[in-house]
Amino acid sequence: MIADADPLVRATLRRWLEETGWEVSEARNSQEAHESLRRAPLEVVLLDDRLPGLSVLKLLPELREMSPLTSLIVLAENPSIDRAVQLVKLGAEQFLPKPVDWPVLSRVVACVHEARRARNPPEELDPFLGTSPLIRQLEATAQRVRDSDRSILIQGETGTGKGVLASWLHRHGPRAHEPLIQLNCAGLSPQFLETELFGHERGAFTSAVSSKQGLLERAHRGSVFLDEVGDMDPLVQPKLLKVLEERRFRRLGEVEERSVDIRLIAATHQDLVERVRARQFRSDLYFRISTLPLHIPALRERPEDISPLAHASLEQLSRELGRPGLKLAPQAEAALRAYPWPGNLRELRNVLERSVLLSSRSTLRVEDLQFNGSAIARMLNELPEEAPSAPELHLTLREVERRHITRVLEAEGGHVGRAAQRLGIPRSSLYQRLKSLGLSSKV
């Protein structure tokens, strides 16, 4: 968050931060800064020393108490050493002069971000949560293959948690202390995929103005996770096969071969046997990557696991969103169990997160669940009679979607990026839906 009264300062900092990969919100005064941090957790706050409203000397301790893990950086004109010491004692991690020195600010933001991650590491997800025979069988098989150095192929529908299982295999395998490098192969052109995997030398192609290390080199002695490997372009497949068979490769534009030691974990939602038959995937590469196959069952195949997974997701959301004690009403839990979950675990998490963000209740009821319109109608019709009625069942699906997107945008102050994240869709898709529905991001 950028908390500064000057719109030009906010716009300049925002543009620079978003270009470096940050998602940014703004505050014009201390009240907006306080409310923004209360509404959602933030990693870094850039705070003007003369922010209108509550004095920064009083605001800093409040922000620090509200969010102990947020990095607070104060920006000030003509700063004094005494002032810097005073603000650091009150909770600021850094104190920088204005106008902003971009290289210095870049290093400071990167440092506090890494420090925050070190003291608050990402929560490790359990890929085997549940009691169903299918998930217990998956765990038993994964335990048997985790110590092997052979390639592993994880198969399962979209959203079943293939990436979570890949991370678990790496963390509990023989290369746990080395890097895990991940790449999604879906939709990548042959040249882009090849340069990402193998790297390139300067001048290898028109835009190659400098040499680049590929992901395989970065993963040396560690693991490489190739998600959606079934979408890998046929032109790149033989080069990956050479790496797996000979542990050697060439960068684009390079003559000499390089050696690399990796363990491959691949994943796909596609039927690779059918793709081999259709000559869209090499049979020799398929046999090489599927030495140790694992299959993750779809959520609809293990309905007894839906309740424990939902409760675990709510518990995690309670911590992430600062909403302690989140629970599910019995009818809401029944609705979750009745839904077929075409998007599997990812959809379950998205539905619960949207429901929490759009409801002020600590116990979610069935009408709070943010399914799509046809799904909630079907759910309510299948539940016992005491289930609450849905006031929007007379609306068309288009109108339900329009109202829901409008509410999400209002909750996010018109910020399309954050709204898209809540809705679980890419920002570009949300812009297309806004245009189709005749909506503006300025709600």
Summary of the structure (lengths in Angstrom):
residues: 443
radius of gyration: 25.0
end to end distance: 20.6
largest distance: 73.2
contacts: 1346
relative contact order: 0.08
helix: 49%
strand: 13%
